[in-house]
């Protein structure tokens, strides 16, 4: 009987540890989407909202100038050229500006990409309002297709005074979707890649 008690205690301990391991795995798996949602809402870590901003009539601050830098990159799995047509712009808070990015699909097949924006420093993210942006929708590119994509933005005059430089960066990712019709101009003819093709 005495020998059974330690074995039962050990079995209970193993079950508890397994439960903890499974719980930690599930928590870690859920952290990424939860973190992304949290960052979108709060602007933490430079995440910006993924929908077009409704910007009220802002008073233009002609006495203040903020430098906006534009960066572009692609995920290693995406065979695209992607760059901003301007690298730096001096802007007045409250005044809307439009810049363009250029992208080209170097692959021999149609590719659907999606751009993820980020703003640095993180404290500027909530003050950087995009009213028009290619990051709001999936982008279908035919083989060899090149396209200019505009971004219209305004910096809220409430941007902290200590922030003099704001960096807007985009990273394009392959969504894993393919066009079922090679000439489709929109996303109506796009479906997920079958698992066998991945």
C-alpha positions in Angstrom: 0.0 0.0 0.0 2.8 2.4 0.9 4.4 1.8 -2.5 1.2 2.6 -4.3 0.8 6.0 -2.8 4.0 7.5 -4.3 3.1 6.0 -7.6 -0.4 7.5 -7.5 1.1 10.9 -6.5 3.6 10.6 -9.3 0.8 9.8 -11.8 -1.2 12.8 -10.6 1.9 15.0 -11.0 2.5 13.8 -14.5 -1.1 14.5 -15.5 -0.9 18.0 -14.0 2.4 18.7 -15.8 0.9 17.5 -19.1 -2.1 19.8 -18.5 0.2 22.7 -17.9 2.2 21.9 -21.1 -0.9 21.7 -23.2 -2.2 24.9 -21.7 1.0 26.7 -22.3 1.1 25.5 -25.9 -2.5 26.7 -26.5 -1.7 30.1 -24.9 1.4 30.5 -27.0 -0.6 29.6 -30.2 -3.3 32.2 -29.4 -0.8 34.9 -28.5 0.1 36.0 -32.1 -3.5 36.8 -33.2 -4.3 38.3 -29.9 -1.2 40.4 -30.0 -2.0 41.6 -33.5 -5.5 42.6 -32.5 -4.2 44.4 -29.4 -1.6 46.3 -31.5 -4.1 47.3 -34.1 -6.4 48.7 -31.4 -3.8 50.5 -29.4 -1.1 51.3 -32.0 1.4 49.5 -29.9 4.6 48.4 -31.7 3.7 50.6 -34.7 0.7 48.6 -35.8 -1.8 50.7 -37.7 -5.5 50.2 -38.2 -6.3 48.0 -41.2 -9.3 50.0 -42.3 -9.5 53.5 -43.9 -9.5 56.2 -41.3 -12.3 58.8 -41.2 -10.4 62.0 -40.7 -12.4 65.1 -39.6 -11.3 68.5 -40.9 -8.0 69.0 -39.1 -6.4 72.4 -38.6 -3.2 72.5 -40.6 -0.2 73.3 -38.4 1.9 75.4 -40.8 4.5 76.2 -38.1 5.5 72.6 -37.6 7.2 70.2 -40.0 7.5 66.4 -39.6 9.7 64.2 -41.7 8.0 61.1 -43.0 10.2 58.3 -44.2 8.9 55.5 -46.5 10.2 52.0 -46.4 9.2 48.9 -48.4 10.0 45.2 -48.1 8.6 41.8 -49.2 8.4 38.5 -47.4 11.1 36.1 -48.6 8.4 33.8 -50.1 7.2 36.6 -52.4 8.9 37.1 -55.8 8.0 40.8 -56.1 9.9 44.0 -56.6 8.4 46.6 -54.2 9.6 50.1 -53.4 8.4 53.6 -52.5 8.7 56.2 -55.2 9.8 58.7 -52.6 12.0 57.9 -49.6 11.3 61.0 -47.5 8.8 63.9 -47.3 8.4 67.0 -45.2 4.8 67.4 -44.1 2.7 69.7 -42.0 0.4 68.0 -39.5 -3.3 68.3 -40.4 -2.6 68.4 -44.2 -3.3 65.4 -46.4 -0.5 64.0 -48.7 -0.3 61.3 -51.3 2.7 59.2 -52.1 3.0 56.1 -54.3 4.6 52.7 -54.0 5.5 50.5 -57.0 5.2 46.8 -57.1 6.0 44.2 -59.8 5.3 40.5 -59.9 8.4 38.7 -61.0 6.8 35.2 -60.8 5.5 33.4 -63.9 2.1 33.0 -62.4 -0.6 35.2 -60.8 0.0 36.1 -57.2 -2.2 37.6 -54.5 -0.3 39.7 -52.0 -1.3 41.6 -48.9 0.6 44.6 -47.4 1.0 45.0 -43.7 1.8 48.5 -42.6 3.8 49.7 -39.6 4.6 53.1 -38.2 7.6 54.0 -36.0 7.9 55.2 -33.4 5.0 53.3 -31.9 3.7 56.5 -30.2 3.0 58.0 -33.6 0.9 55.1 -34.9 -2.4 56.4 -33.6 -1.7 59.8 -35.1 -0.9 58.5 -38.6 -4.2 58.4 -40.5 -4.4 56.6 -43.8 -7.5 57.6 -45.8 -6.5 55.6 -48.9 -4.2 52.6 -48.9 -3.5 49.4 -50.9 -3.1 47.6 -47.6 -6.8 47.5 -47.0 -7.4 44.8 -49.6 -5.6 41.8 -51.2 -3.8 42.7 -54.4 -3.9 40.5 -57.4 -0.9 40.7 -59.8 -0.6 38.9 -63.1 2.8 37.5 -64.2 5.1 40.4 -64.8 2.5 43.0 -63.9 3.8 46.3 -62.5 1.5 48.7 -60.7 1.7 52.0 -58.8 -0.3 52.1 -55.6 -1.0 55.4 -53.8 -1.3 56.0 -50.1 -3.1 59.1 -48.9 -2.4 60.0 -45.3 -2.5 62.8 -42.8 -0.7 63.2 -39.5 -2.9 64.3 -36.6 -1.7 67.7 -35.2 -1.9 66.0 -31.7 1.3 64.1 -32.6 3.6 64.5 -29.6 6.0 67.5 -30.1 9.0 65.3 -29.4 8.3 63.2 -32.5 10.1 64.8 -35.4 10.5 61.8 -37.7 7.8 59.2 -38.5 8.6 56.1 -40.6 5.9 54.3 -42.6 6.9 50.9 -43.7 5.1 48.2 -45.6 5.8 44.5 -45.9 4.1 42.5 -48.7 3.2 38.9 -48.0 2.0 36.1 -50.3 -1.6 35.3 -49.2 -1.4 31.8 -50.5 -4.3 32.5 -52.8 -4.4 31.9 -56.6 -6.5 33.3 -59.4 -8.8 30.8 -61.1 -9.1 33.0 -64.1 -5.7 34.4 -65.3 -7.2 37.7 -66.6 -9.4 38.4 -63.5 -9.0 42.0 -62.5 -10.6 41.6 -59.1 -10.7 39.1 -56.3 -14.0 37.5 -57.2 -12.1 34.7 -59.0 -9.7 34.0 -56.2 -9.7 30.9 -54.1 -7.4 29.4 -51.5 -4.5 27.2 -52.8 -5.5 23.5 -52.4 -3.4 21.8 -49.6 -1.8 19.4 -52.2 -0.4 22.4 -54.1 1.2 23.9 -51.0 
